[in-house]
């Protein structure tokens, strides 16, 4: 009975301790290639004892950065060179990630131990990859708009609106290629592509070459007409020598 009571008391104390730890979970979105700074919150440097950054990417090994104030000592485990303290850890506990890539996606937790208690702040990092947009058109009025290797998948629409056929290709790195095929009898159609990595949507216009074809045919017919007129004029006024 005494053992059971001690176990219960220990469980209650642990539960109360965990409940007293403030926890934040913040979502951060960054474009691939940019840098990001993650802070531990408003923590007093005077009362700070230990700071630990625990990094758990979705793929790859876990990483850890630590700093102990009383010994002025830092520790580092499995972290890449792109991940480090923003400045000296004795003055700033923020973590900096330079040139973020898709492999950096995951959870970043800052644990600070002070004389007032333990504080935890967690970030969920999501990396955005803008797609490469191309547009091709043929003489039959079919246009193919391609938004390649974007994350998340781009949104493709057309002006004027119609009923395009959309195909998605998922890549192993988490990016998606969107292929939109649109057939129209309009002389000019525009592909509109929107993505969270852009402030505004991108547009590409496809002008039909029907006018150019008509112009070429008409020019050819006019050329033949003038040649026939010239031959007729020569026969009538100059005789065989002119011809």
C-alpha positions in Angstrom: 0.0 0.0 0.0 2.8 2.3 0.8 4.5 1.6 -2.5 1.2 2.3 -4.3 0.8 5.6 -2.5 4.3 6.8 -3.4 3.7 5.9 -7.0 0.5 7.8 -7.1 2.1 10.9 -5.5 5.0 10.7 -8.0 2.5 10.6 -10.8 0.6 13.6 -9.4 3.8 15.6 -9.0 4.9 14.9 -12.6 1.5 15.8 -13.9 1.5 19.1 -12.1 5.0 19.8 -13.3 4.2 19.2 -16.9 1.1 21.3 -16.6 3.1 24.2 -15.3 5.3 24.2 -18.4 4.1 26.8 -21.0 4.0 25.3 -24.5 3.7 27.1 -27.8 3.3 25.5 -31.3 3.9 28.0 -34.1 3.7 27.2 -37.8 6.3 28.9 -40.0 6.3 29.0 -43.8 9.5 29.8 -45.7 10.4 29.9 -49.4 13.2 27.5 -50.3 16.6 29.3 -50.4 15.6 31.9 -47.8 16.8 32.1 -44.2 14.7 31.8 -41.0 15.3 32.9 -37.4 13.5 31.0 -34.6 13.4 32.5 -31.1 12.8 30.9 -27.7 10.4 33.6 -26.6 10.7 36.3 -23.9 13.2 34.6 -21.6 15.2 36.6 -19.0 18.9 36.2 -19.6 19.6 36.7 -15.9 17.6 33.6 -14.8 18.7 31.5 -17.7 20.5 28.2 -16.9 20.3 26.0 -20.0 19.0 26.4 -23.5 18.5 23.3 -25.8 17.3 23.3 -29.4 15.9 20.0 -30.4 15.5 19.6 -34.1 13.4 16.7 -35.6 13.3 16.9 -39.4 10.8 14.8 -41.3 13.6 13.0 -43.0 17.2 12.5 -41.8 18.8 12.4 -38.4 17.7 14.5 -35.4 19.9 17.4 -34.3 20.6 19.2 -31.1 22.2 22.5 -30.0 22.7 23.3 -26.3 24.2 26.0 -24.2 24.9 26.1 -20.4 25.3 29.5 -18.9 27.2 28.7 -15.7 30.0 27.0 -17.7 29.6 29.2 -20.8 29.7 25.9 -22.8 27.9 25.0 -26.0 27.1 21.5 -27.4 26.3 20.4 -30.9 25.1 17.0 -32.2 24.4 16.0 -35.8 23.5 19.6 -36.9 24.5 20.8 -40.4 26.6 23.9 -40.9 23.5 25.8 -42.1 21.9 25.5 -38.6 23.5 27.5 -35.8 23.0 30.1 -33.2 21.9 33.4 -34.7 24.7 35.1 -32.7 26.6 34.2 -29.6 24.4 32.0 -27.4 25.4 33.9 -24.3 23.5 36.9 -25.6 20.9 35.5 -27.9 19.2 32.0 -27.8 17.7 32.3 -31.3 18.3 29.6 -33.9 19.1 30.5 -37.5 18.7 28.3 -40.6 20.4 29.6 -43.7 19.1 28.7 -47.2 16.4 26.4 -46.1 15.6 23.3 -48.2 12.9 20.7 -48.2 15.1 18.5 -45.9 14.7 21.2 -43.2 11.0 20.6 -42.8 10.0 19.4 -39.4 9.7 20.4 -35.7 12.1 22.8 -33.9 11.7 22.9 -30.1 13.5 25.3 -27.8 13.7 24.2 -24.1 14.8 26.9 -21.7 15.6 26.0 -18.1 15.5 29.0 -15.7 15.2 29.6 -12.0 11.5 30.2 -12.6 10.9 26.9 -14.3 11.1 25.2 -17.7 9.7 26.8 -20.8 9.1 25.1 -24.2 8.4 26.6 -27.6 7.9 24.5 -30.7 7.9 25.5 -34.4 6.6 23.5 -37.3 8.6 24.5 -40.4 7.1 24.1 -43.8 9.2 24.9 -46.9 7.5 26.4 -50.0 8.9 25.7 -53.5 7.7 28.0 -56.3 7.1 26.2 -59.6 8.6 26.9 -63.0 5.8 27.9 -65.4 5.9 27.3 -69.2 3.2 27.6 -71.8 3.2 26.0 -75.3 0.6 26.4 -78.0 -0.1 24.7 -81.4 -1.8 25.7 -84.6 -5.0 23.7 -83.6 -5.7 26.0 -80.7 -4.5 23.6 -78.0 -2.5 25.1 -75.2 -0.5 23.3 -72.5 0.4 25.2 -69.3 2.9 23.5 -67.0 3.8 24.4 -63.4 6.7 22.2 -62.7 8.0 21.0 -59.3 6.1 23.3 -56.9 5.3 22.7 -53.3 2.4 22.7 -52.6 0.9 22.1 -56.0 0.2 25.3 -58.0 -3.4 26.4 -59.0 -3.8 26.8 -62.7 -6.7 28.6 -64.4 -7.5 30.0 -67.8 -8.9 33.2 -69.4 -11.4 32.8 -71.0 -12.6 30.1 -68.7 -13.2 26.6 -70.1 -13.0 23.0 -69.3 -9.2 22.1 -69.3 -7.8 18.6 -68.6 -5.5 18.7 -65.5 -2.8 16.1 -64.7 -0.7 15.9 -61.6 2.7 14.3 -61.2 4.0 13.8 -57.6 7.8 13.7 -57.1 9.7 11.9 -54.4 10.9 15.1 -52.8 7.4 16.2 -52.1 7.0 18.6 -55.0 4.2 18.4 -57.6 4.1 19.2 -61.3 0.7 20.4 -62.6 -0.1 20.0 -66.3 -3.2 21.8 -67.7 -4.3 21.1 -71.2 -6.8 23.6 -72.7 -8.5 23.7 -76.2 -10.1 26.9 -77.3 -11.2 28.6 -80.5 -10.3 32.0 -79.2 -7.6 34.0 -80.9 -5.9 34.7 -77.5 -5.9 32.7 -74.3 -4.1 33.3 -71.0 -2.8 30.8 -68.4 -3.0 32.0 -64.8 -0.8 30.3 -62.2 -1.1 31.0 -58.4 1.1 29.7 -55.6 1.6 30.5 -51.9 5.3 31.4 -52.6 4.1 34.4 -54.8 2.4 37.6 -53.8 0.6 37.7 -57.1 -0.3 35.1 -59.7 1.8 34.7 -62.9 0.3 34.8 -66.3 1.4 33.7 -69.8 -0.5 34.5 -73.0 -0.8 32.3 -76.0 -1.8 34.1 -79.2 -3.3 31.9 -82.0 -1.4 31.9 -85.3 -4.7 31.7 -87.3 -4.3 35.3 -88.3 -0.7 34.7 -89.5 -1.9 31.7 -91.6 -4.7 33.8 -93.2 -2.2 36.6 -93.9 0.2 34.1 -95.6 -2.5 32.6 -97.7 -3.9 35.9 -98.8 -0.4 37.2 -99.6 0.3 34.1 -101.8 -3.0 34.5 -103.6 -2.3 38.2 -104.3 1.2 37.4 -105.5 -0.3 34.8 -108.0 -2.9 37.4 -109.1 -0.3 40.1 -109.8 1.8 37.6 -111.8 -1.2 36.6 -114.0 -2.0 40.3 -114.5 1.6 41.0 -115.5 1.6 38.1 -118.0 -1.7 39.2 -119.5 -0.4 42.8 -119.9 2.8 41.6 -121.6 0.8 39.4 -124.1 -1.5 42.2 -125.0 0.9 45.1 -125.3 4.4 43.7 -126.0 3.7 40.5 -127.9 5.9 37.5 -127.8 9.2 39.4 -127.3 8.0 41.0 -124.0 6.8 37.6 -122.8 
